[in-house]
Structures are given as C-alpha cells and as structure tokens.
Amino acid sequence: MRGAAPVMYQHFLNKEESFMYDRETNFPMEDTRNEARIEYTEKGMTQLSSRRCEIIKLSKSGALISILTQYQLPQNFYLDIPSARIQMVGCLLRRVHANDVIEARFLRMLTDRDLSRIFVYSTHPNHRNRTLDIYR
C-alpha cells in the first residue's frame, strides 16, 4: 500500500512499566511537616538542580509534597530530608495538583527506622512527644 501511514504498535511492556507502582500496596499516609529538598537533573546528566519543599503527608511508599512555586518537574527525582539525615530517596512523580502539591511514589520503601527519624524531626503537633530510639 503506497501512501498509507505506518501503524505505530505500542509494546505491552511500556504500559506494564508505567502502572507497576500503582499496583503495589499503598500504606496509610500520616500527617507530618518536614523541610525537604527535591533534586533532579535539568539538562541530561550535566546539571543537578535543587528546590526546597515541605513534606505534608508521608507513608512507607509515598509522600505528599508541597512546593513553594510552580515549576516543571521531571518524572523521576530525588528527595532529601536533611533534618533526619535521609538522602537521595528516589521518587516517581504520580500527580501534580493545582494548589502546588505533588504526589510522589518512592522507588524503595522507607524503613520503620527512617519513618520514626522523620517524625521525630517533624514540626507537626501530632509528633510533638516523639523521641529518637538510638538503640534500633
């Protein structure tokens, strides 16, 4: 057939990879208020950019992040929580809400030790009486 446009076939694995994190179990989100930093590469692998943000809700598998201004985020980025000394947690962007809130899914689940360390340094009133267990 001459003049016919080529048919583009979408491989089934492309769809499978994009929904892989949606099928995993979701852990309940807990309110928190921690300062954090989003890091991502802007121009390929040459320049690492960093933006300040605040974690509003947190679970073992994801977070709700509030950003100060609206800017274009890539699909993959790193999340640093300097107060809890947790660095470079890989994240996937799931959804961007209109009120500058981002839903992110972690590439690896946070451990209970990391979660408790984050909640100790939280400024949210629910975590006021938490203490850091140094023996764990």
N, C-alpha and C positions, 0 to 999 in steps of 0.2 A: 504494500500500500504506500503509494507516494503521497507526500504532503500531510500524512497523519502525524499528529503529535505523539512523541514517545510516552508510553504509560509508565508512570513512576510507581514502583512497588515499594511498599513500606514493610520492612522486615519485622517479624513478630517480636524479636528481642528488643527492638527500640521501645516499643510500648511496655514491655515487661520491665525494663530497667527503670522507666520513669515512675511506675507505680509500686516499685519494690518497697519503699519506705512507708507507703500508705497502708500496706497490709500487715505490717508489724503491729504488735500490741502498743496501744497508747497508754502511758502511765498518767495518773491524775496530776494535773497542774496544781502547784501550790504558790500562793501569793508571796512575792519577795520584792525587794528593792535593792539591787546591786548595781554599782557602776561597772561598766564593761567597755570593751573596745572591739570593733569589727575591723578585721584586716583582710584585704583582698588585693589581687594583682590587677592593675588597670591596663597596662599595655603589654599583654603577653606575660612574660616572666621577668620583665625588667624592673618594674616599679611596684613596690608594695605600698598600698595606701591604707590609712588607718582613720577610723571615725569613732567618735565617742557615742555611747548609747547607754541605756539603762534596761536591765532585765526586770520585767514586771511579774511574769509568772515563769515557773521552772518545774520541770519534771526530769526523770532519768533520760527520756528520749527526745525532749524538745524544749523550746522556750518561746515566750512572747517577749519581743524586744521593742522598746520604744526608742526612736531616733529623734534627734533634735530638729533636723531639717530634712526635707525630702530630696533624695538623690538616687541615682540609678545604681542598684546593687546587682552584682552578678549572681548566678545560680549557686555557686559554691563560694564559701568564705570561711574564715577562721574567727572564733570568738575567744577573747582573752578576758579573764576576770582577775585583775591584778591584786585586789584586796585578799582574795582567797588563794592566791598564787597558783591559779589554774591557767595554763597557757595552751593556745592553739588547739582548741576543740573544733574539729571540722564540722561544718554545718551545710545543710541544703536549704535553700530558700523555698518555702512552701507557698506562702501567700503574703501579699502586701496590702494592708488595709488603708483606707482613705485617711485615717487620723494618725498617720506615720507610725503605725505599729506593724511589726514584722513577725510572722510565724516562721520559725526555723526548726528543722529536724536535725538532731545530732547524728553524725556518722558512726559514732560509738556511744554506747550508753554510759552515762555518768555512774560512778560507783556511789555507794551509800556514804563512804568517807568524804568524797568530793561534795556531795549534796549537803552533808552536815557542815562542812567547812564553809560552803557558800552561805548557808543560812545563819551561821554564827556572825559573819560579817555583813549581814543584811541590815538595812535601816528600817525595815518594815516592823510595825508594832507586834505582829504575831511572833516574831523571832527575838523578842527582847530578852528573854530569860535563857536563851540557848548558850551552852558553853562548849568549848572545844575539847574533845576527848583525845588526849595526846597518846594514849596507850593503844589506840586502834591502828 
